[in-house]
Amino acid sequence: MPRAPTFLSPFDAPALVARRGLSSLLTPDGELLDLTAEETRERLTQLLPPLLVHGPAALRALDLSPLSQPVPWFDLLDLFLFVRPATTVAPTPRGLALALSIEPPETIGADLLPVLCETLLDELRHKAETPEGTRLRALMVPLTRAGWAWSGEVTDVLGTPRDTTGAHPYEAIRIWKRLPRWEETAPRPAPGSQPVSPNAARQRLREILGENAEIRPGQADFASVATAAFEPRESIGSPNVVLAEAGTGTGKTLGYIAPASLWAEQNDGAVWVSTYTRHLQRQIEQELRRLYPDETTLRDKVVVRKGRENYLCLLNMEDLLNVATSRGPDGYAALLPMALLARWAEASRDGDLMGGDLPGWFGELFGHGTLFGVADRRGECIHAACPHYQTCFVEHGIRRARQADLVVANHALVMSQAAWAALAPPGLPDEDTTPTRYVFDEGHHIPDAADSAFATALSGLEAAELRRWLLGAEGSRSRARGLQRRLDDLVERLPMIDTPLQAALQAARALPAPGWSTRLRPQAETGQDPDLPPLPGETPLLIPEEPAPENPSEAFLRALDHQLRARQTKDTRDGYIAAECDLHPVNDDVASAAETLSRALTRLRDPIRMLADRLAAQAEDDAEMDAPTRQRIEAMIRTLHRRAISRLSGWIGMLDALQTPPEPDVTPTFVDFIRTERLPRTRATQGDHDIGLYRHWLDPTIPFVSTIQTPAHGLLMTSATLRDQTGHGDAQNEASWHAAELRLGATHFLKPPIRASVMSPFDYATQTRAYVITDVSGEIPSLAHAFRALFETAGGGALGLFTAIRRLREVHRRIHEPLETQGFPLYAQHVDAMDNATLVDVFRTETHSCLLGTDAMRDGVDVPGEALRMVVFEKTPWPRPDILHRERRRLLSEGRPGDYDDRITRMRLRQAFGRLIRQGTDRGVFVMLDRRMPSRLLSAFPDGVDVRRMPLAEALEDIARFLRPEEQENGPPLLQG
């Protein structure tokens, strides 16, 4: 596409809705054409750059090469972001129309785009004479300089900036000067212990739903049961634990919000609601608007908390702006995403870049590198030493959470917070007030989250990252701040910390040096050139001349690699090279290298401990220390413990234990193994793989319970799939609860949990069908044919689930063009650059679209109505047969390893089936393409579901009759002939 001339109007340009099949093109003369991809490409070469929605997707549909920003076309997503920042919208013409309250036609044509454009520009005209209009005019200075295609039209609507004399041309991007500043408030007293009565919870639920709403008995019963988690604790270390299984459609979110909000109000305390996925975090926040419809009240009462890496870092943003402006005209292009980020940040509720109110398609349009660059993804926060500390989004969130009634967090943050509270040095306050009441939604994921939170990994990547955090950039252009730079001003004030600081920095050189991955294996074995050329647009990495044998970390990694290659089994099922082997029996080279590395890491940990101790002593002894310095020191101590001391202690413990082989008759606490993984080819690695020693708890719920049971007074664990129900009767019911308690760690609590189960209100026998296809081989061509035929029969609205990313990509490659040609757009996780939340938004909006995904799409996705009427599973989702699973099934299965595998698989099938019916009027079918799926797994489906085993052709006819009973039995057009 040609570049846009200056001040071209979008109304002089053609409008384009690009598709794999027939694209819709509205010419400047007003002619509406349906063209093939080839015809569309030919027309575009003769016309000005078009008006469109989601340029990268349009280019993919037309098989055109992507272009870097600034792009020549008029993308309505750009304009929407400028006019309505911090507003989530599906990045399609239909999604934009719905967001703008325009009823879209059934078939979207290019003639809709000028209507959307005019609506957005009209909205912008109304902002022109407001204070917001003044800020928008100022933003047009960097946007025009960056070559934004909309600059001319938007400037015509808003007018030029007034009185810019003396103003910096990029002042509008410097939002840190205008964002509100937080102020400290008095500490919140400890919460009370007044209980919530079941009747009060039911009444609160009625208030949330509205007087005229019909109360579903299951939802009210669930709210009553949940109150038990808010009873006063009877003894320390013995919280009230409630396991509540709520079938799909019960309305469990509002069911627990009712008693949780009541308890928070009555006791002036906070309830932390923890989830596993970002999808559910967003859903819970939306549900809470029913409780707090006023935006100000909602902001005061509810806070969403995530890790720091999810939020916009103002210091990083300032650094990027300074780099861009220092390059003169060469840096102008970088101003475009920076200016639009600034526009978003001033309107954002909390500055959440990842799954918050920044549209998920931002990175695809303007580059994911910008988002990674402005987020604190490397733990380099300098806290009170930052000039933007009092406008920091993270610090705002921390302080709001201290006063909030409901904090919506995730399992990982809650577990790390609890672990820190248990291990923190005495007298050191935490950032967050430790809660006493928890709700764990998606409770079936607690073991997975605990496994990740409490595992230890000594890998090349992890160790090199710690070195970079301590020493900063070495021989490459980077904004990475080392520990010396972060502490420079404190060293001047507190000279006693300089000695341990210098000792730590010297000892850090025992960690893997830049270029470690290229030295991991000899060149003769890998066939790789250690001096790889830089990636396009990147600065070459300057690797210091450091002989690998002198580096104890690299020597240990090489020893691990040697043992692994001697014992490994190649595994390419998931589309990348992954291999692992048992640690024991340990090779002599590994044992020797581990002993040397343990001494080196101890020499690193001890001075860091001394540094933290001296900082703590100074903060304690200096009563006249100013508050910002004290906050800075406390934050640095926390960071030293979290990022260095605790990590190094875990590594040292693992290395020391390596010298003692496990006793054969003793059940181990941990599972230790060696694993290698392919690395992305980046400036930081430039190698092909990583290697590491990994330690996982055999039962990860042990550390979870041990860290949370002392501070917690009450916990509610809830999910639609807490139990694996394999039959009926009291014995089966007791067995299913016992297995659930073991899996969730409830047996480790001192007080036995309260059990409750609320059935789903849906009539699955009438609303659903399930099929096991008997003639699909499992090979990619056969799978692709089956997916295409099923999706066409459903008429879109289909979710395909895969157990391997490679197979997903192969099937997508084969079927996306024929499906899209028939009007069924196909989106795919791990193929489309959009994040999962945005993919789900698109899938929900485009009712005839199809979506392919893996585990993240299996759990926690809520797509009610016609948008989801079919779920297709490519293969029985058996647990991955790796070392960790082998050891757990052997030691935790109570002598029935086959039952252990079946239970995990049935739970996954139940979760996938649960995506299908989300409201009482839904109808849908579940299809398993694995003919080998055993009948004993069919109990995963709800009672009454009709499960049919049949060939694909018969299933297609049966599905068509079920989903479209008004049609005759001729079947879909695909079957004719």
Secondary structure in CASP SS format (residue, H / E / C, confidence):
PFRMAT SS
TARGET T0000
AUTHOR 0000-0000-0000
METHOD secondary structure of the structure
MODEL  1
M C 1.00
P C 1.00
R C 1.00
A C 1.00
P C 1.00
T C 1.00
F C 1.00
L C 1.00
S C 1.00
P H 1.00
F H 1.00
D H 1.00
A C 1.00
P C 1.00
A E 1.00
L E 1.00
V E 1.00
A C 1.00
R C 1.00
R C 1.00
G C 1.00
L C 1.00
S E 1.00
S E 1.00
L E 1.00
L E 1.00
T C 1.00
P C 1.00
D C 1.00
G C 1.00
E C 1.00
L E 1.00
L E 1.00
D E 1.00
L E 1.00
T C 1.00
A H 1.00
E H 1.00
E H 1.00
T H 1.00
R H 1.00
E H 1.00
R H 1.00
L H 1.00
T C 1.00
Q C 1.00
L C 1.00
L C 1.00
P C 1.00
P C 1.00
L E 1.00
L E 1.00
V C 1.00
H C 1.00
G H 1.00
P H 1.00
A H 1.00
A H 1.00
L H 1.00
R H 1.00
A H 1.00
L C 1.00
D C 1.00
L C 1.00
S C 1.00
P C 1.00
L C 1.00
S C 1.00
Q C 1.00
P C 1.00
V C 1.00
P C 1.00
W C 1.00
F E 1.00
D E 1.00
L H 1.00
L H 1.00
D H 1.00
L H 1.00
F H 1.00
L H 1.00
F H 1.00
V H 1.00
R C 1.00
P C 1.00
A C 1.00
T C 1.00
T C 1.00
V C 1.00
A C 1.00
P C 1.00
T C 1.00
P H 1.00
R H 1.00
G H 1.00
L H 1.00
A H 1.00
L H 1.00
A H 1.00
L C 1.00
S C 1.00
I C 1.00
E C 1.00
P C 1.00
P C 1.00
E C 1.00
T C 1.00
I C 1.00
G C 1.00
A C 1.00
D C 1.00
L H 1.00
L H 1.00
P H 1.00
V H 1.00
L H 1.00
C H 1.00
E H 1.00
T H 1.00
L H 1.00
L H 1.00
D H 1.00
E H 1.00
L H 1.00
R H 1.00
H H 1.00
K H 1.00
A C 1.00
E C 1.00
T C 1.00
P H 1.00
E H 1.00
G H 1.00
T H 1.00
R H 1.00
L H 1.00
R H 1.00
A H 1.00
L H 1.00
M H 1.00
V H 1.00
P H 1.00
L H 1.00
T H 1.00
R H 1.00
A C 1.00
G C 1.00
W C 1.00
A C 1.00
W C 1.00
S H 1.00
G H 1.00
E H 1.00
V H 1.00
T H 1.00
D H 1.00
V H 1.00
L H 1.00
G C 1.00
T C 1.00
P C 1.00
R C 1.00
D C 1.00
T C 1.00
T C 1.00
G C 1.00
A C 1.00
H C 1.00
P C 1.00
Y C 1.00
E H 1.00
A H 1.00
I H 1.00
R C 1.00
I H 1.00
W H 1.00
K H 1.00
R C 1.00
L C 1.00
P C 1.00
R C 1.00
W C 1.00
E C 1.00
E C 1.00
T C 1.00
A C 1.00
P C 1.00
R C 1.00
P C 1.00
A C 1.00
P C 1.00
G C 1.00
S C 1.00
Q C 1.00
P C 1.00
V C 1.00
S C 1.00
P H 1.00
N H 1.00
A H 1.00
A H 1.00
R H 1.00
Q H 1.00
R H 1.00
L H 1.00
R H 1.00
E H 1.00
I H 1.00
L H 1.00
G C 1.00
E C 1.00
N C 1.00
A C 1.00
E C 1.00
I C 1.00
R C 1.00
P H 1.00
G H 1.00
Q H 1.00
A H 1.00
D H 1.00
F H 1.00
A H 1.00
S H 1.00
V H 1.00
A H 1.00
T H 1.00
A H 1.00
A H 1.00
F H 1.00
E C 1.00
P C 1.00
R C 1.00
E C 1.00
S C 1.00
I C 1.00
G C 1.00
S C 1.00
P C 1.00
N E 1.00
V E 1.00
V E 1.00
L E 1.00
A E 1.00
E E 1.00
A E 1.00
G C 1.00
T C 1.00
G C 1.00
T C 1.00
G C 1.00
K H 1.00
T H 1.00
L H 1.00
G H 1.00
Y H 1.00
I H 1.00
A H 1.00
P H 1.00
A H 1.00
S H 1.00
L H 1.00
W H 1.00
A H 1.00
E H 1.00
Q H 1.00
N H 1.00
D C 1.00
G C 1.00
A C 1.00
V E 1.00
W E 1.00
V E 1.00
S E 1.00
T E 1.00
Y C 1.00
T C 1.00
R H 1.00
H H 1.00
L H 1.00
Q H 1.00
R H 1.00
Q H 1.00
I H 1.00
E H 1.00
Q H 1.00
E H 1.00
L H 1.00
R H 1.00
R H 1.00
L H 1.00
Y C 1.00
P C 1.00
D C 1.00
E H 1.00
T H 1.00
T H 1.00
L H 1.00
R H 1.00
D H 1.00
K H 1.00
V E 1.00
V E 1.00
V E 1.00
R C 1.00
K C 1.00
G C 1.00
R H 1.00
E H 1.00
N H 1.00
Y E 1.00
L E 1.00
C C 1.00
L H 1.00
L H 1.00
N H 1.00
M H 1.00
E H 1.00
D H 1.00
L H 1.00
L H 1.00
N H 1.00
V H 1.00
A H 1.00
T H 1.00
S H 1.00
R C 1.00
G H 1.00
P H 1.00
D H 1.00
G H 1.00
Y H 1.00
A H 1.00
A H 1.00
L H 1.00
L H 1.00
P H 1.00
M H 1.00
A H 1.00
L H 1.00
L H 1.00
A H 1.00
R H 1.00
W H 1.00
A H 1.00
E H 1.00
A H 1.00
S C 1.00
R C 1.00
D C 1.00
G C 1.00
D E 1.00
L C 1.00
M C 1.00
G C 1.00
G C 1.00
D C 1.00
L C 1.00
P C 1.00
G C 1.00
W C 1.00
F H 1.00
G H 1.00
E H 1.00
L H 1.00
F H 1.00
G C 1.00
H H 1.00
G H 1.00
T H 1.00
L H 1.00
F H 1.00
G H 1.00
V H 1.00
A E 1.00
D C 1.00
R C 1.00
R C 1.00
G C 1.00
E C 1.00
C C 1.00
I C 1.00
H H 1.00
A H 1.00
A H 1.00
C C 1.00
P C 1.00
H C 1.00
Y H 1.00
Q H 1.00
T H 1.00
C C 1.00
F H 1.00
V H 1.00
E H 1.00
H H 1.00
G H 1.00
I H 1.00
R H 1.00
R H 1.00
A H 1.00
R H 1.00
Q H 1.00
A C 1.00
D C 1.00
L E 1.00
V E 1.00
V E 1.00
A E 1.00
N E 1.00
H H 1.00
A H 1.00
L H 1.00
V H 1.00
M H 1.00
S H 1.00
Q H 1.00
A H 1.00
A H 1.00
W H 1.00
A H 1.00
A H 1.00
L H 1.00
A C 1.00
P C 1.00
P C 1.00
G C 1.00
L C 1.00
P C 1.00
D C 1.00
E C 1.00
D C 1.00
T C 1.00
T C 1.00
P C 1.00
T C 1.00
R E 1.00
Y E 1.00
V E 1.00
F E 1.00
D C 1.00
E C 1.00
G H 1.00
H H 1.00
H H 1.00
I H 1.00
P H 1.00
D H 1.00
A H 1.00
A H 1.00
D H 1.00
S H 1.00
A H 1.00
F H 1.00
A C 1.00
T E 1.00
A E 1.00
L E 1.00
S E 1.00
G H 1.00
L H 1.00
E H 1.00
A H 1.00
A H 1.00
E H 1.00
L H 1.00
R H 1.00
R H 1.00
W H 1.00
L H 1.00
L H 1.00
G C 1.00
A C 1.00
E C 1.00
G C 1.00
S C 1.00
R C 1.00
S C 1.00
R C 1.00
A C 1.00
R C 1.00
G C 1.00
L H 1.00
Q H 1.00
R H 1.00
R H 1.00
L H 1.00
D H 1.00
D H 1.00
L H 1.00
V H 1.00
E H 1.00
R H 1.00
L C 1.00
P H 1.00
M H 1.00
I H 1.00
D H 1.00
T H 1.00
P H 1.00
L H 1.00
Q H 1.00
A H 1.00
A H 1.00
L H 1.00
Q H 1.00
A H 1.00
A H 1.00
R H 1.00
A H 1.00
L C 1.00
P C 1.00
A C 1.00
P C 1.00
G C 1.00
W H 1.00
S H 1.00
T H 1.00
R H 1.00
L C 1.00
R C 1.00
P C 1.00
Q H 1.00
A H 1.00
E H 1.00
T H 1.00
G C 1.00
Q C 1.00
D C 1.00
P C 1.00
D C 1.00
L C 1.00
P C 1.00
P C 1.00
L C 1.00
P C 1.00
G C 1.00
E C 1.00
T C 1.00
P C 1.00
L C 1.00
L C 1.00
I C 1.00
P C 1.00
E C 1.00
E C 1.00
P C 1.00
A H 1.00
P H 1.00
E H 1.00
N C 1.00
P H 1.00
S H 1.00
E H 1.00
A H 1.00
F H 1.00
L H 1.00
R H 1.00
A H 1.00
L H 1.00
D H 1.00
H H 1.00
Q H 1.00
L H 1.00
R H 1.00
A H 1.00
R H 1.00
Q C 1.00
T C 1.00
K C 1.00
D C 1.00
T C 1.00
R C 1.00
D C 1.00
G C 1.00
Y C 1.00
I C 1.00
A E 1.00
A E 1.00
E E 1.00
C E 1.00
D E 1.00
L C 1.00
H C 1.00
P C 1.00
V C 1.00
N C 1.00
D H 1.00
D H 1.00
V H 1.00
A H 1.00
S H 1.00
A H 1.00
A H 1.00
E H 1.00
T H 1.00
L H 1.00
S H 1.00
R H 1.00
A H 1.00
L H 1.00
T H 1.00
R H 1.00
L H 1.00
R H 1.00
D H 1.00
P H 1.00
I H 1.00
R H 1.00
M H 1.00
L H 1.00
A H 1.00
D H 1.00
R H 1.00
L H 1.00
A H 1.00
A H 1.00
Q H 1.00
A H 1.00
E H 1.00
D H 1.00
D C 1.00
A C 1.00
E C 1.00
M C 1.00
D C 1.00
A H 1.00
P H 1.00
T H 1.00
R H 1.00
Q H 1.00
R H 1.00
I H 1.00
E H 1.00
A H 1.00
M H 1.00
I H 1.00
R H 1.00
T H 1.00
L H 1.00
H H 1.00
R H 1.00
R H 1.00
A H 1.00
I H 1.00
S H 1.00
R H 1.00
L H 1.00
S H 1.00
G H 1.00
W H 1.00
I H 1.00
G H 1.00
M H 1.00
L H 1.00
D H 1.00
A H 1.00
L C 1.00
Q C 1.00
T C 1.00
P C 1.00
P C 1.00
E C 1.00
P C 1.00
D C 1.00
V C 1.00
T C 1.00
P C 1.00
T C 1.00
F E 1.00
V E 1.00
D E 1.00
F E 1.00
I E 1.00
R E 1.00
T E 1.00
E E 1.00
R E 1.00
L C 1.00
P C 1.00
R C 1.00
T C 1.00
R C 1.00
A C 1.00
T C 1.00
Q C 1.00
G C 1.00
D C 1.00
H E 1.00
D E 1.00
I E 1.00
G E 1.00
L E 1.00
Y E 1.00
R E 1.00
H E 1.00
W E 1.00
L C 1.00
D C 1.00
P C 1.00
T H 1.00
I H 1.00
P H 1.00
F H 1.00
V H 1.00
S H 1.00
T H 1.00
I H 1.00
Q C 1.00
T C 1.00
P C 1.00
A C 1.00
H C 1.00
G E 1.00
L E 1.00
L E 1.00
M E 1.00
T E 1.00
S E 1.00
A C 1.00
T C 1.00
L C 1.00
R C 1.00
D C 1.00
Q C 1.00
T C 1.00
G C 1.00
H C 1.00
G C 1.00
D H 1.00
A H 1.00
Q H 1.00
N H 1.00
E H 1.00
A H 1.00
S H 1.00
W H 1.00
H H 1.00
A H 1.00
A H 1.00
E H 1.00
L H 1.00
R H 1.00
L H 1.00
G C 1.00
A H 1.00
T H 1.00
H H 1.00
F C 1.00
L C 1.00
K C 1.00
P C 1.00
P C 1.00
I E 1.00
R E 1.00
A E 1.00
S E 1.00
V E 1.00
M C 1.00
S C 1.00
P C 1.00
F C 1.00
D C 1.00
Y H 1.00
A H 1.00
T H 1.00
Q H 1.00
T E 1.00
R E 1.00
A E 1.00
Y E 1.00
V E 1.00
I E 1.00
T C 1.00
D C 1.00
V C 1.00
S C 1.00
G C 1.00
E C 1.00
I H 1.00
P H 1.00
S H 1.00
L H 1.00
A H 1.00
H H 1.00
A H 1.00
F H 1.00
R H 1.00
A H 1.00
L H 1.00
F H 1.00
E H 1.00
T H 1.00
A H 1.00
G C 1.00
G C 1.00
G C 1.00
A E 1.00
L E 1.00
G E 1.00
L E 1.00
F C 1.00
T C 1.00
A C 1.00
I H 1.00
R H 1.00
R H 1.00
L H 1.00
R H 1.00
E H 1.00
V H 1.00
H H 1.00
R H 1.00
R H 1.00
I H 1.00
H H 1.00
E H 1.00
P H 1.00
L H 1.00
E H 1.00
T H 1.00
Q C 1.00
G C 1.00
F C 1.00
P C 1.00
L E 1.00
Y E 1.00
A E 1.00
Q C 1.00
H C 1.00
V C 1.00
D C 1.00
A C 1.00
M C 1.00
D C 1.00
N H 1.00
A H 1.00
T H 1.00
L H 1.00
V H 1.00
D H 1.00
V H 1.00
F H 1.00
R H 1.00
T H 1.00
E C 1.00
T C 1.00
H C 1.00
S C 1.00
C E 1.00
L E 1.00
L E 1.00
G E 1.00
T C 1.00
D H 1.00
A H 1.00
M H 1.00
R H 1.00
D C 1.00
G C 1.00
V C 1.00
D C 1.00
V C 1.00
P C 1.00
G H 1.00
E H 1.00
A H 1.00
L C 1.00
R C 1.00
M E 1.00
V E 1.00
V E 1.00
F E 1.00
E C 1.00
K C 1.00
T C 1.00
P C 1.00
W C 1.00
P C 1.00
R C 1.00
P C 1.00
D C 1.00
I H 1.00
L H 1.00
H H 1.00
R H 1.00
E H 1.00
R H 1.00
R H 1.00
R H 1.00
L H 1.00
L H 1.00
S C 1.00
E C 1.00
G C 1.00
R C 1.00
P H 1.00
G H 1.00
D H 1.00
Y H 1.00
D H 1.00
D H 1.00
R H 1.00
I H 1.00
T H 1.00
R H 1.00
M H 1.00
R H 1.00
L H 1.00
R H 1.00
Q H 1.00
A H 1.00
F H 1.00
G H 1.00
R C 1.00
L C 1.00
I C 1.00
R C 1.00
Q C 1.00
G C 1.00
T C 1.00
D C 1.00
R C 1.00
G E 1.00
V E 1.00
F E 1.00
V E 1.00
M E 1.00
L C 1.00
D C 1.00
R C 1.00
R C 1.00
M C 1.00
P C 1.00
S H 1.00
R H 1.00
L H 1.00
L H 1.00
S H 1.00
A H 1.00
F C 1.00
P C 1.00
D C 1.00
G C 1.00
V C 1.00
D E 1.00
V E 1.00
R E 1.00
R E 1.00
M E 1.00
P C 1.00
L H 1.00
A H 1.00
E H 1.00
A H 1.00
L H 1.00
E H 1.00
D H 1.00
I H 1.00
A H 1.00
R H 1.00
F H 1.00
L H 1.00
R C 1.00
P C 1.00
E C 1.00
E C 1.00
Q C 1.00
E C 1.00
N C 1.00
G C 1.00
P C 1.00
P H 1.00
L H 1.00
L H 1.00
Q C 1.00
G C 1.00
END
